[in-house]
């Protein structure tokens, strides 16, 4: 795993920060800059690296990500150049929970726009996007992907920590990874 770049991806509000924290606890150092601080929406931190947002223009930092974990939202994956060994942990979450979480965050920040698409329209857009991204990853010879269900992680954190450990080649502290999962932070829960 020393040369691989571990990427934690998914839709916004899908559990990417939790997975980054799990990897950190398990022994995969995160590539972060601490610019975006913890807040009410992510009380344990975002684990972001600001330069990721300009991935299309600046890829010079990618060698620094080897042997580390970096969070990259799904839309930006398309900007990853060939020439690296990417291990993508793609977080999945019940789409209605993502929508509720995003809506709650935007309301709290006062940025929910009156003309924002409704949940039905956003649900369709997001689901099509996820399908497109996963098909694209399958077509990349330099990427392997493990889909992880945010919802299922809360049902059995240790099993999912072990799945991630196997995917990354073993040697992680799976007990420490599982201990990171905090049921109090599973908000906007939807059954079914």
trRosetta pair geometry for C-beta under 8 A, 3 or more apart (Angstrom, degrees):
i j d omega theta_ij theta_ji phi_ij phi_ji
1 4 5.0 -66 -154 35 58 119
1 6 7.5 14 -168 -51 112 111
1 28 7.9 -80 149 -107 141 106
1 67 6.8 104 128 -121 78 62
1 87 7.5 -32 -133 -9 94 153
1 168 5.4 37 -104 173 141 85
1 169 4.7 -159 -45 36 105 138
1 171 7.8 -146 18 48 134 127
2 66 7.2 32 147 155 56 98
2 67 4.9 -4 -160 -92 49 110
3 66 5.2 -29 -151 -162 45 119
3 67 6.8 -4 -72 -51 18 83
3 85 5.7 71 111 33 93 127
4 66 7.1 122 63 -149 19 69
4 67 7.2 97 56 -74 58 40
4 85 4.4 -76 -105 106 71 109
4 86 7.1 136 -165 -110 82 12
4 87 5.0 38 168 -12 131 112
4 168 7.6 -170 85 -147 147 78
5 62 6.8 -45 -84 -167 156 84
5 65 4.5 43 -130 120 112 109
5 66 5.8 -64 -70 -92 80 46
5 68 7.2 -9 -135 61 66 67
5 70 6.7 -24 -178 21 101 113
5 84 5.4 8 5 159 124 132
5 85 6.8 145 14 79 72 58
5 86 5.4 -28 68 -107 96 64
5 87 7.1 178 83 25 43 73
6 23 6.7 174 124 -149 147 151
6 28 5.8 -20 40 -174 158 145
6 68 6.8 -130 38 113 94 32
6 69 4.2 -41 89 -100 114 73
6 70 7.3 139 82 18 62 62
6 87 4.9 -27 -107 72 65 106
6 89 6.8 18 -177 -6 93 107
6 168 6.4 4 -99 -114 128 119
7 69 7.5 167 -86 -155 17 64
7 70 6.0 -28 -110 70 64 80
7 71 7.7 117 -165 -117 61 20
7 72 5.3 -34 -158 28 110 114
7 77 7.4 111 152 -110 152 98
7 80 7.8 -52 -78 -86 159 150
7 86 5.7 -1 -2 -165 123 101
7 87 6.9 164 21 79 72 49
7 88 4.8 -21 71 -107 107 68
7 89 7.0 -178 89 26 52 67
8 16 5.0 135 137 -156 107 86
8 19 4.8 171 -142 98 132 122
8 20 5.3 -140 38 -66 162 81
8 23 7.0 -139 -57 -8 130 143
8 47 7.9 13 59 112 143 132
8 69 5.9 39 -20 180 107 108
8 70 7.3 -168 23 91 80 31
8 71 4.8 -35 71 -103 101 70
8 72 7.5 135 67 24 49 62
8 89 5.1 -19 -109 68 66 105
8 91 6.9 35 -178 -26 86 110
9 16 6.7 0 -134 -110 10 125
9 71 7.4 149 -80 -160 48 56
9 72 5.3 -27 -90 77 100 76
9 73 6.5 113 -146 -154 79 15
9 74 5.2 111 169 -79 108 63
9 77 5.8 35 -132 -65 158 121
9 88 5.8 -25 21 -161 121 101
9 89 7.2 147 25 76 67 52
9 90 5.3 -25 77 -108 91 68
9 91 7.0 -167 93 15 37 81
9 133 7.8 -146 138 166 134 142
10 14 3.7 -119 136 81 129 144
10 15 6.8 2 70 53 161 75
10 16 5.3 -167 42 -62 107 103
10 73 7.4 -66 70 -140 41 57
10 74 5.9 -12 -171 -47 8 108
10 90 5.5 130 -75 -171 81 60
10 91 3.4 -66 -38 59 156 85
10 92 6.6 -145 -129 -62 122 35
10 93 7.3 82 169 -2 139 96
11 14 4.5 106 60 -41 76 127
11 73 7.4 36 -145 -159 23 93
11 74 5.9 -24 -70 7 48 130
11 91 7.8 -113 35 88 62 92
11 93 7.3 -114 57 39 109 102
11 98 5.6 25 103 -150 134 149
11 126 5.8 34 -112 -156 147 113
11 129 7.5 102 -90 92 103 125
11 130 6.7 -52 -45 -74 109 107
12 16 8.0 -63 -122 13 37 127
12 73 6.0 -5 -62 -125 78 128
12 98 7.5 117 86 -164 60 104
12 102 6.5 86 102 -95 109 110
13 93 7.3 -110 121 65 70 153
13 97 7.8 -161 139 126 108 77
13 98 4.9 134 94 -144 110 71
13 101 4.0 162 -170 101 136 129
13 102 5.2 -129 -4 -58 154 79
13 105 7.1 -145 -83 -8 126 141
14 91 4.3 142 124 110 107 110
14 92 6.6 -48 -171 -130 122 10
14 93 4.3 -167 -144 5 69 117
14 98 5.9 -1 -80 -100 75 118
14 150 5.9 -160 171 -33 61 138
15 18 4.7 -47 -167 40 77 119
15 19 6.0 78 135 -24 86 97
15 91 4.4 -162 69 -168 95 140
15 93 5.6 145 -11 -62 109 123
15 148 7.7 -117 99 105 133 104
15 150 3.4 179 -31 -104 150 119
15 153 7.0 145 -172 29 152 146
16 19 5.7 -55 -148 37 34 109
16 20 6.4 38 152 -22 66 103
16 47 7.7 -145 130 71 83 116
16 71 5.2 106 157 -142 121 115
16 73 7.5 -106 -28 -92 169 63
16 91 5.2 -143 -70 13 66 146
17 20 5.5 -50 -149 34 34 114
17 21 6.5 35 152 -18 65 104
17 42 5.2 14 83 -145 176 129
17 44 7.0 145 142 81 116 93
17 45 6.5 -177 -168 100 119 59
17 46 5.4 -81 -105 -139 126 36
17 47 5.3 153 -136 24 71 107
17 71 7.2 11 -83 -102 54 157
18 21 5.7 -56 -152 37 32 111
18 22 6.4 36 149 -22 65 104
18 44 7.7 70 -96 70 63 134
18 150 7.2 102 53 -131 140 97
18 153 7.4 136 125 111 135 156
18 180 7.0 147 -168 130 74 112
18 181 6.9 58 -174 -108 120 67
18 185 7.4 165 -88 105 118 137
19 22 5.3 -49 -147 34 37 116
19 23 6.4 37 154 -19 67 102
19 89 5.9 -169 172 119 145 134
19 91 5.8 -144 -19 -73 141 121
19 148 6.7 122 -100 78 133 148
19 164 7.7 178 -152 -106 100 149
20 23 5.8 -54 -149 36 31 110
20 24 6.3 35 151 -21 64 106
20 30 5.6 62 -175 -110 101 133
20 32 7.8 95 175 -64 138 123
20 47 3.5 161 119 121 153 165
20 69 6.0 173 -130 124 73 128
20 71 5.4 -43 -70 -59 134 115
21 24 5.5 -51 -147 35 32 116
21 25 6.4 32 154 -17 64 106
21 44 6.0 8 -85 133 156 128
21 45 7.2 128 -78 65 112 104
21 47 6.5 -139 -52 -48 69 140
21 180 4.9 168 124 -171 104 139
22 25 5.8 -58 -150 39 29 109
22 26 6.1 24 153 -17 65 114
22 161 6.4 -139 -173 -105 122 93
22 164 7.1 83 125 56 128 168
22 177 4.3 57 -171 -158 88 86
22 178 7.8 54 -136 -59 108 27
22 180 4.8 -158 -88 57 64 146
22 181 7.2 25 -85 -53 113 81
23 26 5.5 -62 -144 41 30 111
23 27 8.0 -85 175 56 56 43
23 28 4.1 -47 173 59 98 120
23 30 6.8 113 91 -72 110 89
23 69 4.5 64 122 -33 154 166
23 89 7.9 -175 -62 20 129 158
23 164 7.3 -116 -85 159 84 141
23 172 7.7 -69 -138 -136 57 141
23 177 7.3 38 -71 -117 28 110
24 28 6.7 -76 -75 72 32 69
24 29 7.1 52 -122 -130 70 31
24 30 5.0 -30 -81 -24 106 111
24 47 7.4 -137 -35 -115 132 131
24 69 7.3 -114 -57 49 68 132
25 173 6.8 -105 138 81 72 111
25 176 4.2 -157 157 142 100 100
25 177 5.3 160 86 -87 109 46
25 179 6.9 -147 171 63 153 94
25 180 4.9 -163 -1 -54 154 123
26 161 6.8 179 -86 -160 131 105
26 164 7.5 -170 -15 104 176 123
26 165 7.0 -140 -167 -84 141 94
26 172 3.7 15 169 -176 114 112
26 173 5.0 -168 -140 53 53 69
26 174 6.6 33 -122 -81 113 37
26 176 5.8 170 -84 80 49 102
26 177 4.1 16 -65 -65 110 109
27 171 7.0 -99 86 127 150 85
27 172 5.1 -164 39 -130 110 67
27 173 5.6 114 -27 3 108 93
27 176 7.9 97 -31 66 81 138
28 68 6.7 128 170 -150 81 38
28 69 4.7 72 131 -27 121 114
28 168 7.0 -76 -73 -167 136 162
28 172 6.8 -25 -29 -107 94 118
29 67 7.3 25 44 126 103 86
29 68 5.0 -55 86 -119 84 92
29 69 7.3 176 89 19 35 81
30 47 5.4 -82 -165 -156 155 106
30 68 6.4 99 -152 -178 13 100
30 69 5.1 -44 -107 70 64 94
30 70 7.2 126 -165 -85 68 44
30 71 7.9 6 -155 -19 111 92
31 49 5.1 -4 125 -65 87 148
31 61 7.9 136 177 155 139 115
31 64 6.6 117 -128 122 131 95
31 65 5.0 -59 -30 -110 161 79
31 68 4.5 95 -41 127 96 139
31 69 6.8 -166 10 80 79 39
31 70 4.3 -21 54 -85 117 96
32 47 5.2 -94 -88 -157 134 52
32 48 6.2 80 -135 64 89 26
32 49 5.4 -123 -116 -67 34 79
32 71 8.0 35 -89 14 91 105
33 48 7.3 -48 37 103 84 66
33 49 5.4 103 -12 -129 96 59
33 50 5.5 -58 46 4 144 95
33 51 7.6 106 -32 -5 141 89
34 37 7.4 31 179 -85 68 69
35 48 7.1 -74 55 88 91 103
35 50 5.0 18 30 -48 151 125
36 46 4.6 -27 105 46 120 148
36 48 4.9 25 35 44 128 131
36 50 7.5 148 -21 -75 96 89
37 45 7.4 -67 -167 -117 40 76
37 46 7.8 74 92 7 6 107
38 42 5.9 -120 -138 106 65 78
38 43 5.5 52 179 -165 115 29
38 44 6.2 -169 -120 77 127 4
38 45 4.5 -58 -72 -73 96 56
38 46 7.2 -171 -87 -17 50 74
39 42 6.2 48 48 48 71 71
39 43 7.2 -90 88 -84 23 49
40 43 6.7 10 -132 -69 25 89
40 108 6.4 -134 81 -178 132 154
41 101 7.9 107 -155 180 98 90
41 104 7.7 154 -111 107 97 97
41 105 4.7 54 -113 -113 139 105
41 108 6.8 178 -60 65 104 150
42 45 6.2 -63 138 92 108 10
42 46 5.2 90 99 -74 159 71
43 185 6.9 -139 41 -107 108 114
44 182 7.3 147 -42 16 144 142
44 185 7.0 -41 -5 -91 118 157
46 71 7.7 -133 154 62 74 161
47 71 5.5 105 109 -19 95 135
48 52 7.1 -116 -170 31 81 129
48 71 5.8 -75 -103 66 58 125
49 52 5.0 94 82 -22 88 106
49 61 7.7 -174 155 137 133 151
49 70 5.7 -43 16 -145 139 101
49 71 7.1 150 12 46 86 78
50 53 6.2 -40 -177 12 53 113
51 54 6.1 -66 -164 47 53 97
51 55 7.7 98 139 -71 68 62
51 58 6.1 -88 -170 100 100 127
51 61 5.2 82 111 2 151 157
52 55 5.6 -1 -168 -53 49 106
52 70 6.6 167 -82 167 128 114
52 71 7.1 -104 -22 87 175 62
52 72 5.3 -146 -163 -103 130 80
52 76 6.4 88 162 134 91 162
53 76 7.4 -102 -119 -94 34 149
54 57 4.9 -49 173 50 95 105
54 58 4.9 34 114 27 108 107
55 58 7.0 -83 -115 66 21 62
55 59 6.4 56 -165 -86 65 77
55 72 7.1 51 -59 -136 154 120
55 76 5.2 102 29 -175 141 113
55 79 4.2 121 111 104 109 135
55 80 7.0 -32 171 -71 135 56
56 76 7.9 -118 -37 -143 85 83
56 79 4.4 -95 -76 -130 69 135
58 61 6.9 45 141 -1 98 99
59 62 5.2 -3 175 -18 81 121
59 79 7.8 -158 -79 147 109 95
59 81 5.6 47 -157 -1 166 123
60 63 8.0 -41 172 18 46 97
61 64 5.0 -51 -172 34 68 123
61 65 6.7 72 135 -29 81 99
62 65 5.5 -53 -156 26 43 116
62 66 7.9 65 149 -39 63 81
62 80 8.0 123 -112 -144 134 80
62 81 7.4 -108 -32 42 169 104
62 84 6.1 -110 164 -62 125 151
63 66 5.9 -22 -167 -10 48 114
64 68 7.6 -21 138 26 62 141
65 68 5.2 -114 -160 63 50 106
65 70 4.8 -40 -135 -24 125 136
66 84 7.5 -136 -85 -147 92 110
72 76 5.1 -118 -178 85 95 115
72 77 6.0 119 122 -75 120 69
72 80 7.5 72 150 -62 168 114
73 76 5.4 81 64 12 75 104
73 77 8.0 -118 103 -27 41 82
74 77 5.7 -33 -160 -3 43 117
74 90 7.5 65 -96 -139 105 100
74 129 6.7 109 113 144 134 109
74 130 6.9 -42 -164 -102 167 62
74 133 4.8 -41 -174 -103 111 167
75 78 7.1 -45 173 12 43 107
75 129 7.3 -31 -80 -169 82 130
75 133 8.0 -86 -77 -83 34 127
76 79 5.4 -45 -171 27 66 115
76 80 7.9 87 138 -39 72 83
77 80 5.8 -30 -169 -5 52 116
77 88 7.4 42 -128 -119 133 139
77 133 6.0 85 53 -150 140 109
77 136 7.4 135 110 97 118 129
77 137 7.2 -31 157 -74 146 98
78 133 7.8 -102 -51 -115 90 82
78 136 6.8 -32 -96 159 85 161
80 84 7.5 -93 177 48 106 122
80 86 6.5 46 164 -77 153 154
80 143 8.0 92 96 -73 145 124
81 84 7.4 86 84 1 76 103
82 140 7.7 -159 -100 -153 88 100
82 142 5.6 147 -143 1 73 149
83 142 7.2 -6 13 -117 19 163
84 142 6.2 96 72 168 50 132
85 142 6.3 -122 -105 -168 38 84
86 140 7.5 -6 52 124 127 138
86 142 5.8 69 16 131 94 86
86 143 4.4 -20 77 -105 112 78
86 144 7.4 174 95 27 64 57
87 143 7.8 166 -87 -153 21 59
87 144 5.7 -13 -118 65 65 95
87 146 7.6 10 177 4 87 103
87 167 6.8 137 -172 145 119 97
87 168 6.1 106 150 -105 161 74
88 137 6.0 -95 49 -139 157 138
88 143 5.7 17 -9 -167 118 108
88 144 7.0 -177 27 88 78 42
88 145 4.5 -21 73 -107 107 78
88 146 7.3 175 92 27 58 61
89 145 7.9 161 -87 -157 21 58
89 146 5.3 -18 -113 68 66 99
89 148 5.8 5 -176 -1 94 125
89 164 6.4 22 -115 -126 136 104
89 167 7.2 119 -90 105 93 151
90 133 7.7 160 -132 120 137 120
90 134 6.9 130 152 -94 173 93
90 137 7.5 -116 -53 -23 141 170
90 145 5.6 11 -8 -167 119 108
90 146 7.0 172 23 82 75 43
90 147 5.0 -35 74 -104 102 64
90 148 7.0 155 75 20 46 73
91 148 5.7 -33 -106 72 57 93
91 150 5.6 52 -175 -53 103 99
92 130 7.6 87 -113 -158 90 143
92 147 5.5 27 -18 -176 122 103
92 148 6.8 173 21 81 81 38
92 149 5.1 -38 75 -101 101 60
92 150 6.6 -148 85 1 44 82
93 97 5.5 -98 154 78 107 120
93 98 5.3 126 90 -57 114 98
93 149 7.3 130 -87 -162 43 59
93 150 3.9 -4 -90 35 96 132
93 151 6.3 130 -137 -32 62 86
94 97 4.4 78 75 4 95 110
94 98 7.2 -171 90 -10 49 83
94 150 8.0 -108 5 67 68 105
94 151 5.7 66 -23 -56 99 137
94 190 5.3 -142 118 62 147 113
94 192 8.0 102 -135 82 142 61
95 98 5.5 -50 -151 33 39 114
95 99 6.4 39 153 -18 68 104
95 123 5.3 91 146 -138 134 89
95 126 6.1 151 -141 94 112 132
95 127 6.3 -24 -95 -66 151 97
96 99 5.6 -49 -145 37 35 113
96 100 6.3 36 155 -18 65 106
96 119 7.7 45 -125 -178 73 129
96 123 7.5 2 -76 -103 64 121
96 190 4.7 46 90 -36 118 171
97 100 5.7 -54 -144 39 31 110
97 101 6.1 32 156 -20 66 109
97 150 7.9 -145 96 89 144 131
97 151 7.6 152 10 -74 158 104
97 188 4.8 129 -152 119 73 103
97 189 6.6 6 -110 -115 120 25
97 190 5.1 -139 -60 9 87 106
98 101 5.8 -58 -146 38 28 111
98 102 6.2 26 157 -17 65 108
98 126 6.9 171 100 -179 143 163
99 102 5.9 -56 -145 37 28 109
99 103 6.2 28 157 -19 64 109
99 119 5.0 79 -179 -137 149 100
99 122 6.0 129 -114 99 110 129
99 123 6.4 -35 -59 -73 140 84
99 126 7.8 -143 -67 3 92 156
100 103 5.8 -55 -145 37 29 112
100 104 6.2 31 155 -21 64 108
100 188 3.9 166 101 -153 121 124
100 190 7.3 149 1 -46 143 113
101 104 5.8 -54 -147 35 29 112
101 105 6.4 28 154 -18 63 108
101 187 6.9 118 -103 91 95 94
101 188 4.7 -136 -62 26 78 159
102 105 5.7 -57 -148 37 31 111
102 106 6.2 26 157 -16 67 108
103 106 5.9 -58 -146 39 28 108
103 107 6.3 29 156 -19 65 107
103 112 6.8 48 -152 -107 64 131
103 119 7.8 -32 -55 -83 135 104
104 107 5.9 -55 -148 36 28 110
104 108 6.3 29 154 -20 63 108
104 187 7.7 -95 72 127 169 126
104 188 6.5 -140 -7 -68 141 125
105 108 5.7 -55 -148 35 29 112
105 109 6.3 15 157 -7 64 111
106 109 5.9 -62 -143 46 30 103
106 111 5.1 -99 -156 75 79 82
106 112 4.0 105 130 -70 113 82
106 116 7.9 80 148 -82 164 167
107 110 7.5 32 -179 -73 31 33
107 112 5.2 3 -75 -19 59 135
112 116 6.2 -76 -171 -4 71 149
113 116 4.5 126 67 -45 86 93
117 121 3.9 -109 177 92 117 129
117 122 5.1 148 98 -54 112 82
117 125 7.2 77 92 -7 162 140
118 121 5.2 92 57 14 72 102
118 122 6.9 -141 100 -3 34 94
119 122 5.6 -59 -139 43 32 110
119 123 5.9 41 158 -29 68 103
120 123 5.7 -49 -148 29 27 115
120 124 6.8 26 154 -15 60 103
121 124 6.0 -56 -156 35 32 109
121 125 6.4 30 150 -17 66 108
122 125 5.5 -55 -146 39 34 113
122 126 6.0 31 158 -18 69 109
123 126 6.1 -60 -147 39 25 108
123 127 6.2 20 160 -16 64 111
124 127 6.1 -59 -143 39 26 107
124 128 6.3 23 161 -15 63 110
125 128 6.1 -63 -151 39 25 108
125 129 6.3 26 153 -22 63 110
126 129 5.5 -55 -148 35 31 114
126 130 6.4 31 156 -20 66 103
127 130 5.8 -50 -147 33 32 110
127 131 6.6 32 154 -16 63 105
128 131 5.8 -55 -151 37 33 111
128 132 6.3 34 152 -21 66 107
129 132 5.6 -57 -149 36 31 112
129 133 6.3 29 155 -19 67 106
130 133 5.8 -54 -146 36 30 110
130 134 6.3 25 159 -15 65 109
131 134 6.1 -60 -145 39 27 107
131 135 6.3 26 157 -17 64 108
132 135 6.0 -59 -150 38 27 109
132 136 6.3 28 153 -21 64 110
133 136 5.6 -58 -149 36 30 113
133 137 6.4 33 153 -21 66 103
134 137 5.6 -47 -146 32 34 113
134 138 6.6 41 152 -23 62 102
134 145 7.0 169 -138 136 76 166
134 147 7.5 9 -117 -76 127 121
135 138 5.6 -52 -154 31 34 116
135 139 6.8 28 151 -16 63 107
136 139 5.8 -62 -156 37 33 110
136 140 6.9 34 149 -27 65 105
137 140 5.8 -57 -155 25 37 113
137 143 5.1 -105 -160 117 80 141
137 145 4.8 61 144 -50 142 141
138 145 7.4 -69 -68 20 61 133
140 143 4.0 41 92 20 122 112
144 167 7.6 -174 122 -169 119 94
146 163 6.8 159 -174 146 134 101
146 164 6.8 158 108 -107 154 59
146 167 4.3 -29 -53 -122 150 158
148 152 7.7 -135 -180 65 62 108
148 153 6.5 45 165 -60 105 113
148 160 6.0 95 -150 -163 109 116
148 163 7.1 155 -103 97 99 130
148 164 6.8 10 -84 -72 141 102
149 152 3.7 64 84 14 118 108
149 153 6.6 -172 93 -19 61 77
149 160 7.9 -118 56 -108 71 135
150 153 5.7 -48 -152 22 31 117
150 154 7.4 28 154 -15 59 100
151 154 6.4 -61 -170 30 33 107
151 155 7.3 26 142 -16 64 106
152 155 5.3 -53 -154 33 47 114
152 156 6.8 -27 168 38 77 87
152 160 6.5 138 114 -71 94 130
153 156 7.5 -99 -150 67 24 51
153 157 5.7 47 176 -104 72 65
153 160 4.6 -85 -111 51 74 168
153 181 6.0 -159 147 -113 100 136
154 157 7.0 17 -111 -61 23 88
154 181 6.3 -177 -102 179 56 125
154 183 6.1 105 -152 -105 108 79
154 186 5.3 41 -100 -78 152 151
156 159 4.1 12 134 22 120 119
156 160 6.3 130 96 -15 77 90
157 160 6.0 -67 -151 43 32 105
157 161 6.1 35 154 -23 70 107
157 177 7.5 -172 162 118 98 77
157 178 3.8 124 121 -147 107 81
157 179 7.8 155 124 -36 145 22
157 180 7.8 -177 -168 57 137 69
157 181 3.9 -145 -105 18 139 151
158 161 5.5 -51 -144 35 33 114
158 162 6.4 35 154 -19 64 103
158 174 6.3 80 -154 148 72 106
158 175 7.2 6 -118 -103 103 51
158 178 4.2 1 -78 -93 63 154
159 162 5.7 -56 -154 35 31 112
159 163 6.6 35 148 -22 64 102
160 163 5.3 -42 -146 30 40 116
160 164 6.5 41 154 -17 65 101
160 178 7.8 130 59 -99 80 86
161 164 5.8 -54 -151 37 32 111
161 165 6.3 38 149 -23 64 107
161 172 7.4 -138 174 109 90 123
161 174 4.1 134 127 -157 115 83
161 175 7.7 163 112 -47 158 16
161 177 3.7 145 -134 95 123 125
161 178 4.6 -96 -13 -55 146 82
162 165 5.3 -51 -145 35 34 117
162 166 6.4 35 156 -19 66 101
162 174 5.2 39 -73 -140 65 152
163 166 5.9 -54 -151 35 29 109
163 167 6.4 30 151 -20 63 109
164 167 5.5 -55 -148 37 32 115
164 168 6.3 16 158 -7 67 111
164 172 7.2 -42 106 55 94 160
164 177 7.0 -154 64 -180 133 158
165 168 6.2 -68 -146 45 26 99
165 170 5.8 53 160 -113 90 40
165 171 7.3 -180 -162 44 97 40
165 172 4.3 -137 -112 44 96 112
165 174 5.2 -59 -38 -74 145 109
165 177 7.5 -158 -53 9 103 158
166 169 7.9 81 -177 -43 27 10
166 170 6.6 26 -106 -67 42 75
168 172 6.6 56 72 -31 131 127
172 177 6.4 37 144 -39 120 133
173 176 4.0 27 119 21 118 117
173 177 6.4 154 95 -20 66 85
174 177 5.2 -50 -145 35 38 118
174 178 6.3 39 157 -20 68 103
175 178 5.9 -55 -150 36 30 108
175 179 6.4 33 151 -25 63 107
176 179 5.6 -52 -148 31 33 116
176 180 7.2 47 151 -33 60 95
177 180 6.1 -48 -168 12 35 115
178 181 6.1 -42 -170 12 48 113
182 185 4.6 63 89 5 104 109
182 186 7.9 -175 100 -20 59 78
183 186 5.5 -42 -157 14 51 115
186 189 5.7 52 142 -72 96 109
